[in-house]
Every structure is written in C-alpha cells, then in structure tokens.
C-alpha cells in the first residue's frame, strides 16, 4: 500500500516541479497577475509536503530494514 502511495507522490512531485518553476519565472518577470501568485503558493505547499514525505520515507525504510535484520539475527 505505502509503495503505491510513494510511487504516486514521487511521480506527482516530478510532474509539479517544472510547472512550479515555469509559473514562478512568469510571475516574477513577465506577468504580475494575482492568480499566478495564488497558484504558485498552492504548488509550493504541494511540493513541500511531497518533498517532506519523500525525505522521511528514506528514514522509515531504513528503520524497517534494520528491524528486519534484527529479527533474522
């Protein structure tokens, strides 16, 4: 179950990143549309949450691996 969620979050994070970068560049340089600012904030929050999940997932997997090794020994 968590593998499927992790795969989905990684794919979503990879998909959102270029969109976020493009919107940020457009908002900062070309357009000063308030809607782009709001979209940028939503994308930033989404990227922060998915990035935190991926960061924590490394340590959770390491903990599970060590726990399995301890049970085998």
Secondary structure, DSSP 8 states (H G I E B T S, - for coil): -HHHHHHHHHHHHHHHHHHHHHHHHIIIII---HHHHHHHHHHHHHHHHHHHHHHHHHHHHHHHHHHHHHHH-
